[in-house]
Amino acid sequence: MEISRCEIMNGVGLTCLRSDKFKTACMSVNLLCQLERETASINALVPYVLRRGTSLYPDMESLSVRMNELYGTAIEPVVRRIGEIQCIGFYSSFPEGEFLPDKKELLPEVLKLMGELLLHPATRGGLFLPDYVESEKEKMIDAIRSRLNDKRSYATIRCMEEMCCFEDFAVGRFGTEEDVENINYKKLSRRYKELLQQCPIEIIYCGRAGEKAVRRAVKDALVTLPRGEINYDIGTDVRMNAVEDEPRFVKEEMDVTQGKLVMGFRLGEVMEEPDPAALYVFNSVFGGSSTSKLFMNVRERLQLCYYASSGLNIPKGLMLVSSGIEFDKLDQTRDEIFAQLDEMRKGNITDSELSAAKAGVASDLRSTMDSQGALEGFFLSQTLMGLEYGPMELAELVADVRAEDVSRIARSVECDLIYFMCGEEAAEDENAED
C-alpha cells in the first residue's frame, strides 16, 4: 500500500491510500470541529439534512436513482468523536472501474456527487427545507434515546459522562435531546455556512487510483467551496490525573437484572509522550483479550463476573474497565480489578502473557489492512493525533514492547471514577440494611 498526504486547498488535507487489494474504493470527507456542548447537536445534524437532497437531486428518491446509475455507489452521513474533535461529513464506497462491464472509472462522478451533497443542498431561499430538518431531528432524538437499549454500552457512556463532567468529552457525538429539539431550519442553515467557511477538512481515500487522479477529482468537486478564516484551534485536552485523591463513586438504579460496573482510569504521565504500541500491549495484558489478567482471573478463576474487559481511548488518555456482575459482587469485583492492576505495577507479567498480548495486538493491527473502512478510520485518527505510521509499522513496533514498558504504564494509570448500574430491588435491599 502506498500512503501519501498533501494539502490540496486552503485547510483541506488529503490522505491517499493506494492499494490494489480491493475491488471497491472508499472516500470520506470530514469537517473537523471542536466538540462543545453548545454546538455538538447542531453540527451533528448538518450531514443528515444535507443527505436528504441537492439542487440537482432534490430528494432521497432521485439521489437513490443517481447512486444506482453509479453501480450501487453508497454515500452516507457520518458523525464521529475522536478525542474532543467532532468529525462530520460523508463516507462513500463504490466499485473500481476495472471490475465494471464498461470499465468506467467512477471516482470523478462519485466525488462530484459528494461535492453536490456538501455544497449544493436542496434549499428554499437559501435556507434548508423545514420538513427535512424536522424529520432528521426526530431521527436523531430517537438515536439518542436508543442508547438506553444496550445497558452495557450505556453504562460505559454514563461512566465517561460522569468522569469527564468538567470536560467537553462528556458530550456525546449527537449532543443532547434537548439541544436537538431547539434547532430550527434557520439556525441550522446559518451554522452550516459557518462550518463550510471555518472548518479544516480531512479527506481520506482508499483505492486503486493514484494521488494525482484523486487530487484532480477532489479539486473539481470542491471548486465552489467557500473558505474564510480557518479555525485550526481544535484539539483534545488530555488530563493526566484523577480529579480527586480517591476515586469518585456514582451509582444509578435502572431496570436491570445484572449489575454493570465500569471503572474509569486516566492513563497519566505516559500521555506526555504516548507510545501507542506499548499502550495497546498493556491493554491486552490487562483486560483487552481472552488471555488477559481480568479475563483469566476475575472472570474465569474467581468467577466474579459474567464478563470483564478493558478498552483504551488513546486520543483522550482514558481506559475503561467494564464488567457485568451480580449486585452483591461490587466490592469483590472492584477490589480484584485493582489487585490485577497492582500485579502489573509490580512487574508480575509472565512471558506467556506478554507474548500472547503482543501476538494478539499485532494480528489485530494487520487485520486492519483487510478492511477499507478500518483503514479509513485508522488513518483519520492518526492524522488528528499527529501520527504518520500505518498499521503494519505499528505492528512491527509492538514486537519491541517489553514487560517493563507495560509495567511502567500500569504505574502511571489512576482510577478516577467508579460507576455502578444496579437494579431497583438491589438498591431497596441496601437501603433496608442501612
HELIX and SHEET records of a PDB file:
HELIX    1   1 ALA A   40  LEU A   50  1                                  11    
HELIX    2   2 MET A   60  GLU A   69  1                                  10    
HELIX    3   3 GLY A   97  PHE A   99  5                                   3    
HELIX    4   4 LEU A  107  LEU A  119  1                                  13    
HELIX    5   5 PRO A  130  ARG A  145  1                                  16    
HELIX    6   6 SER A  146  ASN A  149  5                                   4    
HELIX    7   7 LYS A  151  MET A  163  1                                  13    
HELIX    8   8 ASP A  168  ALA A  170  5                                   3    
HELIX    9   9 GLU A  177  GLU A  181  1                                   5    
HELIX   10  10 TYR A  185  GLN A  198  1                                  14    
HELIX   11  11 GLU A  211  ALA A  221  1                                  11    
HELIX   12  12 GLY A  268  GLU A  272  5                                   5    
HELIX   13  13 PRO A  276  PHE A  286  1                                  11    
HELIX   14  14 LYS A  293  LYS A  293  1                                   1    
HELIX   15  15 LEU A  294  ARG A  301  3                                   8    
HELIX   16  16 PHE A  327  LYS A  329  5                                   3    
HELIX   17  17 LEU A  330  ARG A  345  1                                  16    
HELIX   18  18 ASP A  351  SER A  367  1                                  17    
HELIX   19  19 THR A  368  ASP A  370  5                                   3    
HELIX   20  20 GLN A  372  MET A  385  1                                  14    
HELIX   21  21 PRO A  391  VAL A  398  1                                   8    
HELIX   22  22 ALA A  403  SER A  412  1                                  10    
HELIX   23  23 GLU A  424  GLU A  433  1                                  10    
SHEET    1   A 6 GLU A   2  MET A   9  0                                        
SHEET    2   A 6 VAL A  12  ARG A  18 -1                                        
SHEET    3   A 6 ILE A 201  GLY A 207  1                                        
SHEET    4   A 6 THR A  24  GLN A  34 -1                                        
SHEET    5   A 6 ILE A  85  PRO A  95 -1                                        
SHEET    6   A 6 ALA A  74  ILE A  82 -1                                        
SHEET    1   B 2 THR A 123  ARG A 124  0                                        
SHEET    2   B 2 LEU A 127  PHE A 128 -1                                        
SHEET    1   C 5 ARG A 248  MET A 254  0                                        
SHEET    2   C 5 GLU A 414  GLY A 423  1                                        
SHEET    3   C 5 GLY A 259  ARG A 266 -1                                        
SHEET    4   C 5 LEU A 318  ILE A 325 -1                                        
SHEET    5   C 5 TYR A 307  ASN A 313 -1                                        
END                                                                             
